[in-house]
Amino acid sequence: MQVNLPPKVRRTDAIQSFVTQETPMVRVTCADGAVGTGYTYTIGTGGSSVVALLRDHLAPRLVGRDADEVEAIWKDLFFATHATAVGAITSLALAAIDTALWDLKCRRAGQPLWKVAGGAQARVPVYTTEGGWLHHSPQQLVDEAAAAKAQGFRGAKVKVGRPSIAEDVARLAAVRGALGDAFALMIDANQAFTVAEASRRAFAYRDLMLDWFEEPLPAEDLAGHVELAAKATMPIAVGESLYHPAHFREYLERRACSVVQVDCARIGGITPWLKVAHLAETFNAPVCPHFLMELHVSLSAAVPNGAWVEYIPQLDDVTTSRMEMRDGCAIPPATPGLGIDWDWAAIERLAVARATVK
């Protein structure tokens, strides 16, 4: 099924607005009655295509399979749809099934995801992206960041890409001046710049003690990222627009990034997410996953290089659980499974599409 969840606030960046979160969901039921629930998302387009791919091509291939064979199922489904891979729609559909299988696996084991997937750390620092939008004034950015700091967040992200470099610098300088140097400040261009423009802006941002410069260029411009990373003074972060572990390998091998922002839905699920996280560890690179905080809190805690959880809630309308924060850190859920308590009455009420495969 699919539910559509409008954002609580207006969200804009340098190239788009976040209109609605389309949330395709999958429930896998085994012969013994065990059930696992998984999900994926879009930011406004493609949800019906994901549902169709699941309904017509992927879900039927699960019938009769052993749900414990998570790796084998992921690989089989990937190659069954190889004509449409590697790409967003296929990866998003794979993620819905893979997260459901991991939920089932963890529930059967009576263990939370973060322990089954590795159990590396019991807490992960949190920064907020529930603010910092490109249409916000400098004073609004300062007020949002100050409020986040008072609430215990250890950092905040601000969107960049205003028409002039001076505007971006003024906005960032206002936040840095008000919050001090100890507060983490990340920036995100959402792939808006050319190499030349990103280089100019990175030079202009150099004294602001930024934790990273996120998606400065289109994700397909690997060579551009290599060039930029070689001369930028702040870390370059990429990942939310990469759809296969091999893409991360190429970025890391060529030193095109130093912060890995692998997104569990866009990479195709928990199975490939963990591969990317462990790959990044071999390059001594931190993992700071994009979005999906309700899932990424557990995955970041599962691996030793999980460095940050991004706070940007979007499942509140269809869940009864909430991410726990303590001393600026996210605490992974202790309950078996993904640690997400779904509100099925709300989901049924908000569903815009349903399908059953037997």
N, C-alpha and C positions, 0 to 999 in steps of 0.2 A: 504494500500500500504506500501511498504518499500523502504527507501532510505538508501544508505550506505555512511557514511561520514568519510573519512580518517582523522586522527589527524594531526594538523598543525606541531607538533614536534614529534620526536621519544620519546615514553613513555615506560619505563621499570621499573619493580619493582623486588622484591625478587623471584617471582615465574612465571612471565609472561611478555609479551609485549602487549600493546594495539594496535591491528592491524587496526581495523576499527570499527566505531560505526554503527552497524546495527540499523536502526530506523524505526520500524513498526509504522504506523500511522492509526488512525481511525477517520472517520468523521461520526457523527450521525446527520441525517436529520429528523426532525419531520414533521407531517402532515401540520402544519402551516407555514412550510418553515424555521423554526429556525434551526440553524446548530451549532454543537459543535465539536471541534477538539481536539483529545487526542493523546498521543504518549507514547512510551516506548523505551527501548534500550537494546542492548547487546554490549560487547566489542570485538566481532568478531565471536562468534559462537552461533547458536540457533535461529537466526532471522527468518529463514524460518519455523522453528517449531512453533514459536509464531504466525506467519501469518497463518499457517495452523490451529492452534487451534482457532484463531479468526474467520477465514472464515468458518470452518466446524462445530464448536461446540458452540461458544459463541455469535457471531453476529446474527445468526438466532434466538436466544432466545430474542433478543431485539425487534423484529418485533411485533408491536401491544402493546408494553408496554408504560406506562406513564413515560416519561423521568425525571419527578420531583421525582420519587420514587427511589432516588439514593441508599439509604441504602438497600432497599428491593431488588433492582436489583443486587447489589454487593453480598449480601448473597445468592440469588438464583443462580447466576452464580458460586459462590464458591462451593456450594454444588452440582451443576450439574456436576462439574469437580472434585469432591472430590477424585476420584480414582487417580488423578494425583497431588493432593495437599497434604501437603504443599510442594511447590517446585518452583524453579526459573521460569520455562517456564510458568506454570499456573499463577503465580503472575505477571509476566511481561505482559501476555496477559490481565489479569484483569485490570491492570493499564492503558492500552491503552483505554479501554472502560470507566473506571471510570473517568479518566482525561477529556475525551470528554464530559461526562455527567456534570461534574462540570463546564467546559467551557460554556456549554449550559445554565446551571442554572444561572451562573453569568451574562452572556450576557442578558438573559431574565430579570434579576433584574436590569440591567444597572449599575452593581457594579463590582469593581475589586475583584479577588479571595481573596486577603489578608483581605479585609473587610468582605466579606460574610463568610469566614471561621473563623473569630474571631476578626480581627482588633486590635491586642494587642499592636503593636508598629510600628512606621512609618519608622524605619531604623534599620538595623542589621549590625554589624561589618563584615568585609570581610578579609579572608586570601586567599593566592594563592597556588594552586598546579600546576600551569603552569610552572613547573621547579622542581628542587629538585630530579630529576630522579636518579636511582641507578647507571647508567653508567656515570654520570657527575662527574668531578673532584672536589676536594675541592674548588679550585679557581673559577670554574664555579658556584658552589653552592653559594659562597659568592657574586659573581657578580650578579647572579639572585636575591638573596634576597635583595641586596642593591638596585637594580633597582626597585624591588617591593615596598620597603619602600619609595623610592623617588616618586613612582607613587601614594602613599597614602595607600597602603595595610597595615593592622595592624599586619600581621603575614604571615608565610610561612610554608609549609610542606616539609619535606625531607624524602626520602625513606631510610630505613635501611635494612640491611641483607647482607652486604659485607662479604666475607669469614672469616674475623677476626674481633673480637670486637674492636681491636685497630683501624682498618680502619674506622669503624662506628664512634667511638669516635672522631677521628681526623677530620672527615668531619663535624660532628656536632659542635665541639669546634671551628672550623674555622668560621662557620656561627655565632655562639653565640658571639665570640670575636669581629667580625667585626660589628655586628648589635646592640650589647648591650642587656642588660637584659629586656628592656621595649618592645622589639619586640617579638611577640608571635612566638614560635617555636614548631611545632608539628612533630612527627615522625610516620612512617607507615611501618610496617613489612609485610603487606599483607598475614598474616596467615602462615608465613614461619617457625616459630620456634617451638621447643618442649617446654614443661614447664621448663625443666632444663635450656635450652639455653636462653629462654626469661627472666628467673630469673637472670641469669648471666649478660645479657645485660642491664636489668633494673638497676641492681646494678652499672654497669659501667657508665650508663647515668645519675646517680642520681644528679650530681652537675651542670647539664646543664640547669636547670630551664625549663623543657619541659612542655608544656601545656597539652599534652597527648601522650600516647603510643598506637597507633592504630593497631588493628587486630594483636596482637602479636602471637596468636595461631589460629589453625583452629577453625572456628566458632562453629563447633559441639562439641568442647571440653569445655563444660560448667564447669565441675569440675576443669579443668586446669586453667580457668580464675578466678575461686573462689580463688584458691591457689595463683595465681600470684597477683591478686588485693590486697590480704591481706598483701603482703610484699613489693610491689612496692611503691616507694615514689612519683611517678607521676600518674595522673589519667589514667585509662585504658578505651579506647574507642572502641566500637563495634557497628555493626548495618548494614553495607552495605551487609552483607552476611546472614542476618536473613530475613525470609520470612513470618512471621505471628506475630501479636501483642503478642500472648501467649509466643513466644520465648523471646521477650523483658521483659515480666513479670517475666519469670524465671531468666533471668540475673539480673534484678533489685532486685528481692526478695532475691537472694542469694549474693548480693553485688559483683557480678562478673564484673561489669563495673560501671563507674561513669560518662561517657559521652555517649550519645545516638546518633548514626549516621544513623538514619532511612532514607532509600532511597525510594522515592515515587514510583519508578518503581518496585523495587524488593520487596516491601511490598505489592504491589497489588493496588496502587492508592492513591488518596487523602483521601478517606474515612477511610481506615485503618491507613494511615499516621497520621491523626489527633488523632486517638485513642491512638497511641503510644506516641505522643507528650504530650497528657494530662496525660497518665499513668506516663510518666517520670516526669511530674510536681509534681505528688503526692509523688515521691521519691526525690524531690528537685534536680533533675538531669537536666542539660542543654541538649538541642537538637542542634546538629551541623551536619546537613544532608550531606549525601554523594552525590557529583556530581550534575547534573541537576540544575545548578544554575539558569537557566531561570525560572524554576518552584519553586525551593526552596526559592528564595528570597521572594516570596509571602507567602509561607507556614511558613517560619521562622518568618515573620512579623505578621502572624495570631495568633501566640501563645506567651504567656508571657515568656517562657523559650527558645525561639529561640535565640541561643547565637552567632552563626557564620553562614555565607554563604561561601561555598567553591567556589572560582573562578577558573573555568576550562572550558572555552567556547568550545562548540562543535556543536552549531546549527547555527553558523554565515553563513554557505553556503546556508541555507534554510530559513532564517528569515531576516526581515528588521529592527527589533527592537533590541536594545542592553540594557543590564543591566546598570542602572544608578548608579554611585558611587559618594559619596560626603563625604569628611572628613573621609575617611576610612570606610564608611558604604554604604551598598547597600540600595537603595530606591525602594520599591515595586512599580510596575506599577500602574498607576491610571486608565488605560483603562479597560472597562468591559471585563470579561472573565479571562483566564489564564494570560493575559498580554503579549502574544507572537504573533507577527505579522508574519505570515507565508508567504514566497515567493513561491506562487503556481507554477509560471513558472519554478523556479529552482527545485522544488519538482518533477514536471512532467518530467523534463529533467533527473533527477537523479534516478527516480524510477526504481527499479529492480523487483518489483512484484506489481500486482494490483488485486483487487477482489471487486465485488459488491454483496451485499446481500439485497434482497428486500422481 
